[in-house]
């Protein structure tokens, strides 16, 4: 997913509103399997690396659950890229994490 989004960010931009909303819905769904939450959070973070302005306005909808979903996974390349993406989104929309 990351390579695809990174290589084709502009072409994928038209699909991001729907895709991001579906990922946010999964992240906020109660009783979701832990591995699905982790992968969903990583995907949102990675999308934020290449299209931060498209996802950053939605930060208030998912930032808390995003943090909770990734707090217990080991440090690795996936987690690193996800956190770099969330940082880019926060820089784009700092008010989105104010609460």
C-alpha positions, 0 to 999 in steps of 0.5 A: 500500500505504501509504495502504491500511495507514494508512487501514485499519490496524485492519481490516488488523491481522488479516492482518498476521501472515501478511503480515509473515511472507511479507514477512520470508521474501522479505527473507531469501530468498537471491538475491532481486532487488534491487528486490524486496528494496527494495520489501519492506523499504519495505513492512515499514517502512511497516507499522511506522508504523501497526502497530508492535507487530504487527511489532516482535517479529519485528525479529530475523528481518529487521533486518539484511537490512532495513538492507542492502536499503535502504542503497544507495537514494537518499533519497526519501519512500518511504525516509523513511517506511520508516525512520520506521516501523523507528524506531517498531518499534525504540522498541517493541522495542529488544531486537529489534536488540540483536544 
